[in-house]
Amino acid sequence: MRALLLLACSLRLAGRLTAQDSSFAAMQARGTMAMGVDQYTSWHRFDPLPDGGCIKLQRDSSDTAGTTAIREHLKDIAMRFRAGDFAIPGFVHAQQVPGTPVMAAKRAAIRYVFHPLPGGGEVRIVTRDAAAVAAVHQFLAFQRTEHHVGQHRH
């Protein structure tokens, strides 16, 4: 009886893990479509900072085509976010991303600045508005969780 219960629990857990894996793979595939680079051969960072935060996306710097695609994507993201357009993260994650409604409403109080980095770039998010900082931190925390930052290098 105990062995049967353990088997049932194991199968249920395996089913959940398979669903999580396929959900992550689907998000990665949408990310590849949106960003133009393989999500498994590039890596993200989503760092909260006292005045906002930073989104970094990089890959092997010897991949010049991939580096160019990342930089163009991040420039586009900075431009869209400045306009209050968060459709790309919504598409990648197949849902409205936490923090983005406030970030859109407070767009005049937030700066999005692109900087090139080896193998990619970063978008620095800067604001002095406390509600905007909280929204940016909520957005970045969601991104860290969804992209498994700290769990997988991709």
C-alpha positions in Angstrom: 0.0 0.0 0.0 2.8 2.4 0.9 4.7 1.6 -2.3 1.5 2.3 -4.3 1.0 5.6 -2.5 4.7 6.6 -3.3 4.2 5.6 -6.9 1.1 7.7 -7.2 2.8 10.7 -5.6 5.8 10.3 -7.9 3.6 10.1 -11.0 1.7 13.2 -9.9 4.9 15.1 -9.3 6.4 14.0 -12.6 3.2 15.2 -14.4 3.6 18.6 -12.8 7.3 18.8 -13.6 6.5 17.9 -17.3 3.8 20.6 -17.4 6.3 23.1 -15.9 9.0 22.0 -18.4 6.7 22.3 -21.4 5.4 25.7 -20.1 9.0 27.0 -19.8 9.8 25.6 -23.2 6.8 27.4 -24.7 7.9 30.6 -23.1 11.4 30.1 -24.4 10.1 29.5 -27.9 7.9 32.7 -27.8 11.0 34.6 -26.5 13.1 33.3 -29.4 10.3 34.6 -31.8 10.1 38.0 -30.0 13.9 38.6 -29.5 15.4 36.9 -32.5 17.9 34.9 -30.6 17.8 31.4 -29.1 16.9 31.7 -25.5 18.9 28.6 -24.5 22.1 30.1 -25.8 21.7 33.5 -24.3 21.2 34.6 -20.8 19.2 37.2 -18.9 19.6 39.2 -15.8 16.9 41.3 -14.1 18.5 43.4 -11.4 16.5 45.6 -9.1 18.3 48.9 -8.1 17.3 51.6 -5.7 16.2 53.9 -8.6 14.6 51.2 -10.8 16.6 48.4 -12.3 18.4 46.8 -15.2 17.6 44.2 -17.9 20.6 42.5 -19.4 20.6 40.1 -22.3 23.8 38.6 -23.5 25.3 35.6 -25.4 28.7 34.6 -26.6 30.3 37.8 -28.0 31.8 35.9 -30.9 28.3 35.4 -32.3 28.1 38.8 -34.0 24.7 38.2 -35.6 23.2 37.2 -32.3 24.8 40.1 -30.5 23.3 42.5 -33.2 19.9 40.9 -32.8 20.0 41.3 -29.0 21.0 44.9 -29.3 18.3 45.7 -31.8 15.8 43.9 -29.6 16.8 45.9 -26.5 16.8 49.2 -28.3 13.2 48.3 -29.5 12.2 47.3 -25.9 13.5 50.6 -24.5 11.6 52.6 -27.2 8.4 50.6 -26.6 8.6 50.8 -22.8 9.1 54.6 -23.0 5.8 54.7 -24.9 4.1 52.5 -22.3 3.9 49.5 -24.7 4.5 46.2 -22.8 3.1 43.9 -25.5 6.3 42.0 -26.0 6.7 40.8 -22.4 3.0 40.0 -22.4 3.4 37.9 -25.5 6.6 36.1 -24.3 4.9 35.2 -20.9 1.4 34.7 -22.4 -0.1 37.0 -19.7 0.0 40.6 -18.5 3.3 40.9 -16.7 3.1 42.2 -13.1 4.2 45.8 -12.7 3.5 46.8 -16.3 0.2 48.5 -15.8 1.8 51.0 -13.3 4.9 51.3 -15.5 2.7 52.2 -18.4 0.7 54.7 -16.4 3.9 56.2 -15.0 5.8 56.2 -18.3 6.5 59.9 -18.1 8.4 59.4 -14.8 10.5 56.5 -16.0 13.6 56.6 -18.3 14.7 53.5 -20.3 18.3 53.8 -21.5 20.0 51.2 -23.7 23.7 50.4 -23.3 25.7 47.9 -25.4 27.6 45.2 -23.5 29.9 42.4 -24.8 27.6 39.9 -26.5 24.5 42.0 -26.1 23.3 44.9 -24.0 21.2 46.2 -21.2 18.3 48.5 -20.6 18.7 50.6 -17.6 15.4 51.6 -16.0 15.5 54.8 -13.9 12.9 56.7 -11.9 12.6 58.7 -8.8 8.9 57.9 -8.4 8.4 55.5 -5.5 5.3 53.8 -7.1 7.2 53.4 -10.3 10.2 51.9 -8.5 7.9 49.4 -6.8 6.3 48.4 -10.1 9.7 48.0 -11.8 10.9 45.8 -9.0 7.7 43.7 -9.3 8.3 43.4 -13.1 11.9 42.4 -12.6 11.1 39.8 -9.9 8.5 38.2 -12.2 11.0 38.1 -15.0 13.7 36.5 -12.7 11.2 33.8 -11.7 9.9 33.1 -15.2 13.3 32.9 -16.8 14.7 30.8 -14.0 17.5 33.3 -13.5 19.9 31.8 -11.0 18.6 28.3 -11.7 19.7 27.9 -15.4 22.1 29.9 -17.4 20.4 30.3 -20.8 
